[in-house]
Amino acid sequence: MSDLPPLQALRCFEAVARLGSVTRAAEALHVTHSAVSQQLRQLEALLGLALFERVGRGLRLSENGRLYALQVRAALGDIAQATRVLRVRPREGELVVSVIPSFGLHWLLPRLPRFSLRHPDERVRLQAGLDVQDLLRQGGADVAIRMGHGPWEGLSQQRLFDDQLLMVAAPHFRGGRLPATPAEVLGCPPVRSAESWSPWCEAVGLPEPPPLAGLWINDSNLTIEAVRLGQGVALERLSIVHGLLQRGELVALTEVRVPYPYPYWLVWPTTGARRAPPAAFAAWLAEEVTAYQAELADLPGGGVIPPVRPR
């Protein structure tokens, strides 16, 4: 690859092109101003053309420089992505599980010690994130726990359970004077997230609060924390508040629960996987789901959605 310039020169060029300043590029790369300038001069000499136009004491990308910057930025991005994939590849005896943060924190993590006790030679590494990882191409995880309807092409899937939505608050909310009816619940300050309140409001026969009412948060974990701090009431998935309800950190405000539209699934590559299907993890997860569903009977209203009578 005789046409390949030095990587450091490309990094300096991309930083100057993106930030518009040698000084800012040097600060971002943690090198000196003169080091960046020298890399730019070497790159221009290697290419035999000017990448920047000198305007006063500043620099401006030439047309050749602008086009080159776009290609270099894309190439460096590909290198960074390839490096990330290589770093997260599972090691021998390690099961990498991709999971959304809220489910991982509130449902999966408290149960994982039981898997480790049963399979002490199997290390589990959680990869939490909101993006849907491509198990066939990205290669970072063995299995994933997803919400959705499926099917996903090229993936085997095991349905875990269907979730429900319910209204929750902190036991100390409003000094412990908790709302007792759906109408009173909807009169409280709402903490809103991605979950639509429409199905719950339709179930109790009441109009939904105005769209701009209350606090809006785009993360379930922050939503739950705001509720724990007594900042309002929230409609949340039963799977991620169940432990908090059991510990008394949150309370269910009514017995009304409505179905959550997206079931949970365990998925893994059907073919071309680096390892055999995660039979041990899948079997253990199925047992945990059965135990969890049995626990739901301890909540007000039992393990099923009760008939709703508007109050």
The 8 nearest C-alpha neighbors of each residue, nearest first, counted from 0:
[[1, 2, 3, 4, 5, 6, 45, 46],
 [0, 2, 3, 4, 5, 45, 46, 6],
 [3, 1, 0, 4, 45, 46, 5, 42],
 [2, 4, 1, 0, 5, 6, 9, 45],
 [5, 3, 6, 2, 8, 9, 42, 45],
 [6, 4, 8, 7, 9, 3, 42, 10],
 [7, 5, 9, 8, 10, 4, 3, 11],
 [8, 6, 10, 9, 5, 11, 38, 12],
 [7, 9, 38, 11, 5, 6, 10, 12],
 [10, 8, 12, 6, 7, 11, 13, 5],
 [11, 9, 7, 13, 12, 8, 14, 6],
 [12, 10, 14, 8, 9, 13, 35, 7],
 [11, 13, 9, 15, 14, 10, 16, 8],
 [14, 12, 16, 10, 11, 15, 68, 17],
 [13, 15, 17, 24, 11, 16, 12, 18],
 [14, 16, 24, 18, 19, 12, 20, 17],
 [17, 15, 13, 19, 14, 18, 12, 68],
 [18, 16, 14, 15, 19, 13, 68, 20],
 [17, 19, 15, 20, 16, 14, 24, 23],
 [20, 18, 15, 16, 17, 21, 58, 59],
 [19, 21, 23, 22, 15, 18, 24, 58],
 [20, 22, 24, 15, 23, 25, 32, 35],
 [21, 23, 25, 20, 24, 32, 26, 31],
 [22, 24, 26, 20, 25, 21, 27, 18],
 [25, 23, 21, 27, 14, 15, 26, 22],
 [26, 24, 30, 22, 28, 32, 23, 27],
 [25, 27, 29, 23, 24, 28, 22, 30],
 [26, 28, 24, 25, 29, 23, 14, 30],
 [27, 29, 25, 26, 30, 24, 11, 14],
 [30, 28, 26, 27, 25, 31, 24, 32],
 [31, 29, 25, 28, 34, 26, 32, 35],
 [32, 30, 34, 33, 25, 35, 29, 26],
 [31, 33, 35, 25, 34, 22, 36, 21],
 [32, 34, 36, 31, 35, 37, 30, 25],
 [35, 33, 31, 37, 32, 36, 38, 30],
 [34, 36, 38, 32, 37, 33, 11, 25],
 [37, 35, 33, 39, 38, 34, 40, 32],
 [36, 38, 40, 34, 35, 39, 33, 41],
 [39, 37, 8, 41, 35, 36, 40, 42],
 [40, 38, 42, 36, 37, 41, 43, 12],
 [39, 41, 37, 43, 42, 38, 44, 36],
 [42, 40, 44, 38, 39, 43, 45, 37],
 [43, 41, 45, 39, 44, 40, 38, 8],
 [42, 44, 46, 40, 45, 41, 48, 49],
 [45, 43, 47, 41, 42, 46, 40, 48],
 [44, 46, 42, 43, 47, 41, 4, 48],
 [47, 45, 43, 44, 48, 42, 49, 41],
 [46, 48, 44, 45, 43, 49, 42, 50],
 [49, 47, 46, 43, 50, 44, 63, 45],
 [50, 48, 51, 43, 61, 47, 52, 64],
 [49, 51, 64, 61, 60, 63, 48, 43],
 [52, 50, 60, 61, 59, 49, 58, 64],
 [51, 53, 59, 58, 61, 60, 54, 50],
 [52, 54, 58, 57, 55, 51, 59, 56],
 [55, 53, 57, 58, 56, 52, 59, 51],
 [54, 56, 57, 53, 58, 52, 59, 51],
 [55, 57, 54, 53, 58, 20, 59, 52],
 [58, 56, 54, 55, 53, 59, 20, 52],
 [57, 59, 53, 54, 52, 51, 60, 20],
 [58, 60, 52, 51, 61, 53, 54, 57],
 [61, 59, 51, 64, 65, 50, 52, 62],
 [60, 62, 64, 51, 63, 50, 52, 65],
 [63, 61, 65, 64, 66, 60, 50, 51],
 [62, 64, 61, 66, 65, 67, 50, 49],
 [63, 65, 50, 61, 67, 60, 62, 66],
 [64, 66, 62, 68, 67, 63, 60, 61],
 [67, 65, 69, 63, 68, 64, 62, 70],
 [66, 68, 64, 70, 69, 65, 71, 63],
 [69, 67, 71, 65, 66, 70, 64, 72],
 [70, 68, 72, 66, 67, 71, 73, 65],
 [71, 69, 73, 67, 72, 68, 74, 66],
 [70, 72, 74, 68, 73, 69, 67, 75],
 [73, 71, 75, 69, 70, 74, 68, 76],
 [72, 74, 76, 70, 71, 75, 77, 69],
 [73, 75, 71, 77, 76, 72, 70, 78],
 [76, 74, 78, 72, 77, 73, 71, 79],
 [75, 77, 73, 79, 74, 78, 72, 80],
 [78, 76, 74, 80, 75, 79, 81, 73],
 [77, 79, 75, 81, 76, 80, 82, 74],
 [80, 78, 76, 82, 77, 81, 75, 83],
 [79, 81, 83, 77, 82, 78, 76, 84],
 [82, 80, 78, 84, 79, 83, 77, 85],
 [81, 83, 79, 85, 80, 84, 86, 78],
 [84, 82, 80, 86, 85, 81, 79, 87],
 [85, 83, 81, 87, 82, 86, 139, 80],
 [84, 86, 82, 88, 83, 87, 81, 139],
 [85, 87, 83, 84, 88, 82, 139, 89],
 [88, 86, 139, 84, 85, 89, 83, 140],
 [89, 87, 139, 85, 86, 84, 90, 138],
 [90, 88, 93, 95, 87, 94, 91, 139],
 [89, 91, 93, 92, 88, 94, 87, 95],
 [90, 92, 93, 89, 94, 122, 121, 88],
 [93, 91, 121, 122, 90, 94, 120, 89],
 [92, 94, 122, 90, 91, 123, 121, 89],
 [93, 95, 123, 122, 124, 141, 96, 89],
 [96, 94, 124, 140, 141, 123, 125, 89],
 [95, 97, 125, 142, 143, 140, 126, 124],
 [96, 98, 143, 126, 127, 140, 125, 142],
 [99, 97, 127, 144, 143, 103, 126, 100],
 [98, 100, 128, 127, 129, 102, 101, 103],
 [101, 99, 103, 127, 102, 128, 104, 98],
 [100, 102, 104, 103, 99, 220, 105, 219],
 [103, 101, 106, 105, 104, 100, 99, 239],
 [102, 104, 107, 100, 101, 108, 106, 98],
 [105, 103, 101, 108, 102, 100, 106, 107],
 [104, 106, 239, 102, 103, 101, 107, 108],
 [107, 105, 102, 103, 239, 108, 104, 109],
 [106, 108, 103, 110, 109, 111, 102, 105],
 [107, 109, 111, 110, 104, 103, 106, 105],
 [110, 108, 107, 111, 106, 105, 112, 104],
 [111, 109, 108, 107, 112, 113, 106, 114],
 [110, 112, 114, 108, 113, 109, 107, 115],
 [113, 111, 115, 114, 110, 116, 109, 108],
 [114, 112, 116, 111, 115, 110, 117, 118],
 [113, 115, 117, 111, 112, 116, 118, 283],
 [116, 114, 112, 118, 119, 113, 117, 111],
 [117, 115, 113, 114, 119, 118, 112, 111],
 [116, 118, 114, 115, 119, 113, 112, 283],
 [119, 117, 115, 120, 121, 116, 114, 279],
 [118, 120, 115, 121, 116, 117, 122, 114],
 [121, 119, 118, 122, 92, 115, 93, 117],
 [122, 120, 92, 119, 118, 93, 123, 94],
 [121, 123, 93, 94, 92, 120, 124, 119],
 [124, 122, 94, 93, 95, 121, 125, 96],
 [123, 125, 95, 94, 96, 126, 122, 93],
 [126, 124, 96, 95, 97, 127, 123, 98],
 [127, 125, 97, 96, 98, 128, 124, 95],
 [126, 128, 98, 100, 99, 97, 125, 103],
 [129, 127, 99, 130, 100, 98, 126, 97],
 [128, 130, 99, 131, 100, 127, 98, 132],
 [129, 131, 128, 132, 99, 127, 133, 98],
 [132, 130, 133, 129, 128, 145, 97, 99],
 [133, 131, 134, 130, 137, 97, 143, 140],
 [132, 134, 137, 135, 136, 131, 138, 139],
 [133, 135, 138, 136, 137, 132, 140, 268],
 [134, 136, 133, 137, 138, 268, 153, 272],
 [137, 135, 138, 133, 134, 139, 132, 84],
 [138, 136, 133, 139, 134, 135, 84, 132],
 [137, 139, 136, 134, 140, 135, 84, 88],
 [138, 140, 88, 87, 137, 84, 89, 141],
 [141, 139, 95, 142, 96, 138, 97, 134],
 [140, 142, 95, 96, 94, 267, 139, 143],
 [143, 141, 267, 96, 140, 266, 97, 95],
 [144, 142, 97, 266, 96, 265, 98, 145],
 [143, 145, 265, 98, 264, 97, 266, 263],
 [146, 144, 264, 263, 143, 147, 265, 98],
 [145, 147, 263, 261, 262, 264, 144, 148],
 [148, 146, 261, 262, 149, 145, 263, 264],
 [147, 149, 261, 150, 262, 146, 260, 263],
 [150, 148, 151, 147, 156, 152, 264, 146],
 [149, 151, 152, 148, 156, 154, 155, 147],
 [152, 150, 149, 154, 153, 155, 156, 266],
 [151, 153, 154, 150, 155, 149, 269, 268],
 [152, 154, 269, 268, 151, 155, 270, 135],
 [155, 153, 268, 269, 267, 152, 151, 266],
 [156, 154, 269, 267, 266, 268, 153, 157],
 [155, 157, 266, 265, 154, 264, 158, 267],
 [156, 158, 265, 264, 159, 266, 155, 281],
 [159, 157, 264, 160, 263, 265, 156, 262],
 [158, 160, 264, 263, 157, 288, 265, 285],
 [161, 159, 263, 262, 158, 162, 288, 264],
 [162, 160, 262, 263, 163, 259, 261, 159],
 [161, 163, 259, 262, 258, 160, 237, 236],
 [162, 164, 258, 259, 257, 237, 236, 256],
 [163, 165, 236, 235, 257, 256, 237, 259],
 [166, 164, 256, 234, 235, 167, 255, 237],
 [165, 167, 234, 233, 252, 251, 235, 232],
 [168, 166, 251, 252, 250, 233, 232, 249],
 [169, 167, 232, 249, 250, 226, 170, 172],
 [168, 170, 249, 227, 172, 171, 229, 226],
 [169, 171, 172, 175, 250, 249, 168, 248],
 [170, 172, 175, 174, 169, 173, 229, 176],
 [173, 171, 229, 169, 175, 174, 170, 168],
 [174, 172, 175, 176, 171, 177, 229, 170],
 [173, 175, 171, 172, 176, 177, 170, 229],
 [174, 176, 171, 172, 173, 177, 170, 169],
 [177, 175, 173, 174, 178, 172, 171, 170],
 [176, 178, 175, 179, 172, 173, 252, 170],
 [179, 177, 183, 184, 180, 176, 252, 181],
 [178, 180, 177, 183, 252, 181, 253, 184],
 [179, 181, 183, 182, 178, 184, 310, 253],
 [182, 180, 184, 183, 185, 203, 310, 179],
 [183, 181, 185, 180, 184, 186, 205, 310],
 [182, 184, 186, 178, 180, 181, 185, 179],
 [185, 183, 181, 186, 178, 182, 187, 180],
 [186, 184, 182, 187, 183, 181, 208, 189],
 [185, 187, 183, 184, 182, 188, 208, 189],
 [188, 186, 185, 184, 189, 231, 183, 232],
 [187, 189, 231, 213, 232, 190, 186, 230],
 [190, 188, 213, 232, 231, 191, 233, 187],
 [189, 191, 214, 233, 231, 232, 213, 215],
 [192, 190, 215, 214, 189, 216, 233, 213],
 [191, 193, 216, 217, 194, 215, 219, 222],
 [192, 194, 217, 195, 191, 218, 216, 219],
 [193, 195, 192, 196, 234, 235, 191, 164],
 [196, 194, 197, 193, 198, 192, 234, 199],
 [195, 197, 199, 198, 200, 194, 207, 234],
 [196, 198, 200, 195, 199, 201, 207, 206],
 [199, 197, 201, 200, 196, 202, 257, 195],
 [200, 198, 202, 201, 196, 197, 257, 203],
 [199, 201, 197, 205, 203, 202, 198, 207],
 [200, 202, 204, 198, 199, 203, 197, 205],
 [201, 203, 199, 200, 204, 198, 307, 257],
 [204, 202, 309, 200, 201, 205, 307, 199],
 [205, 203, 201, 202, 309, 200, 206, 308],
 [204, 206, 200, 203, 201, 207, 182, 309],
 [207, 205, 200, 208, 204, 201, 197, 185],
 [206, 208, 200, 197, 209, 205, 196, 185],
 [209, 207, 210, 206, 212, 185, 186, 211],
 [208, 210, 212, 211, 207, 213, 206, 189],
 [211, 209, 212, 208, 207, 213, 191, 215],
 [212, 210, 209, 213, 208, 214, 215, 191],
 [213, 211, 209, 210, 208, 214, 189, 188],
 [212, 214, 189, 188, 190, 215, 211, 191],
 [213, 215, 190, 191, 189, 216, 212, 188],
 [214, 216, 191, 192, 190, 213, 217, 222],
 [217, 215, 192, 218, 222, 191, 214, 221],
 [216, 218, 192, 193, 219, 215, 222, 221],
 [219, 217, 221, 220, 216, 222, 192, 193],
 [220, 218, 222, 221, 223, 101, 192, 217],
 [221, 219, 223, 222, 218, 101, 224, 100],
 [220, 222, 224, 223, 218, 219, 225, 216],
 [223, 221, 219, 225, 220, 224, 216, 218],
 [222, 224, 226, 220, 221, 225, 227, 219],
 [223, 225, 227, 221, 226, 222, 228, 220],
 [226, 224, 228, 222, 223, 227, 230, 221],
 [225, 227, 223, 229, 228, 224, 230, 231],
 [228, 226, 224, 169, 229, 225, 223, 249],
 [229, 227, 225, 226, 230, 224, 169, 172],
 [230, 228, 172, 226, 227, 169, 231, 225],
 [229, 231, 226, 225, 228, 232, 188, 172],
 [232, 230, 188, 189, 226, 190, 229, 187],
 [231, 233, 168, 189, 190, 167, 226, 188],
 [234, 232, 190, 167, 166, 189, 235, 191],
 [233, 235, 166, 165, 164, 167, 196, 194],
 [236, 234, 164, 165, 233, 237, 166, 240],
 [237, 235, 164, 238, 163, 239, 162, 240],
 [236, 238, 240, 163, 239, 241, 164, 235],
 [239, 237, 236, 241, 240, 106, 162, 102],
 [238, 240, 105, 237, 236, 241, 106, 102],
 [239, 241, 243, 237, 242, 238, 244, 236],
 [242, 240, 244, 243, 237, 238, 239, 245],
 [241, 243, 245, 244, 240, 246, 105, 239],
 [244, 242, 248, 240, 246, 245, 241, 249],
 [245, 243, 249, 241, 247, 242, 246, 250],
 [244, 246, 242, 243, 247, 241, 248, 249],
 [247, 245, 243, 244, 248, 242, 249, 241],
 [246, 248, 244, 249, 245, 243, 250, 170],
 [247, 249, 243, 246, 244, 169, 227, 170],
 [250, 248, 169, 244, 247, 243, 168, 170],
 [249, 251, 167, 244, 168, 170, 169, 252],
 [252, 250, 167, 253, 166, 168, 249, 165],
 [251, 253, 167, 166, 250, 179, 178, 168],
 [254, 252, 255, 251, 166, 180, 181, 179],
 [255, 253, 300, 299, 256, 252, 251, 305],
 [256, 254, 253, 165, 305, 307, 304, 257],
 [257, 255, 165, 164, 304, 163, 254, 258],
 [256, 258, 164, 163, 199, 259, 304, 198],
 [259, 257, 163, 260, 164, 162, 256, 161],
 [258, 260, 163, 162, 261, 164, 257, 161],
 [259, 261, 258, 262, 162, 147, 161, 163],
 [260, 262, 147, 146, 259, 148, 263, 161],
 [263, 261, 161, 146, 147, 160, 162, 264],
 [262, 264, 146, 159, 160, 145, 158, 161],
 [265, 263, 158, 159, 145, 144, 157, 266],
 [264, 266, 144, 157, 156, 143, 158, 145],
 [267, 265, 156, 143, 155, 142, 154, 264],
 [266, 268, 142, 154, 155, 141, 269, 143],
 [269, 267, 154, 270, 272, 155, 153, 135],
 [270, 268, 154, 155, 153, 267, 272, 271],
 [271, 269, 272, 268, 153, 154, 135, 155],
 [270, 272, 273, 268, 269, 135, 274, 153],
 [273, 271, 274, 270, 268, 275, 269, 141],
 [274, 272, 271, 275, 141, 138, 89, 268],
 [273, 275, 272, 276, 141, 277, 271, 268],
 [274, 276, 277, 272, 273, 278, 270, 268],
 [275, 277, 278, 274, 267, 268, 269, 272],
 [278, 276, 280, 279, 281, 275, 142, 141],
 [277, 279, 281, 280, 276, 282, 275, 283],
 [280, 278, 282, 281, 277, 283, 118, 284],
 [279, 281, 283, 277, 282, 278, 284, 114],
 [280, 282, 284, 278, 283, 279, 277, 285],
 [283, 281, 285, 279, 284, 280, 278, 286],
 [282, 284, 280, 286, 285, 281, 279, 287],
 [283, 285, 287, 281, 286, 282, 280, 288],
 [284, 286, 288, 282, 283, 287, 281, 289],
 [287, 285, 289, 283, 284, 288, 290, 282],
 [286, 288, 284, 290, 289, 285, 291, 283],
 [287, 289, 291, 285, 286, 290, 292, 284],
 [288, 290, 286, 292, 287, 291, 285, 293],
 [291, 289, 287, 293, 288, 292, 286, 294],
 [292, 290, 288, 294, 293, 289, 287, 295],
 [291, 293, 295, 289, 294, 290, 288, 302],
 [292, 294, 290, 291, 295, 296, 289, 302],
 [295, 293, 291, 296, 292, 297, 290, 298],
 [294, 296, 302, 292, 297, 293, 298, 301],
 [295, 297, 301, 302, 294, 298, 293, 292],
 [298, 296, 295, 294, 301, 299, 302, 293],
 [297, 299, 301, 296, 295, 300, 302, 294],
 [300, 298, 301, 254, 297, 296, 251, 253],
 [299, 301, 254, 298, 305, 302, 303, 304],
 [302, 300, 296, 298, 299, 303, 297, 295],
 [301, 303, 296, 295, 300, 292, 304, 298],
 [304, 302, 301, 305, 300, 296, 256, 295],
 [303, 305, 256, 257, 306, 255, 302, 300],
 [306, 304, 303, 307, 300, 255, 254, 256],
 [307, 305, 308, 304, 255, 202, 303, 256],
 [308, 306, 305, 309, 202, 203, 255, 304],
 [307, 309, 310, 306, 203, 202, 204, 305],
 [310, 308, 203, 204, 307, 202, 181, 205],
 [309, 308, 180, 181, 203, 182, 204, 307]]
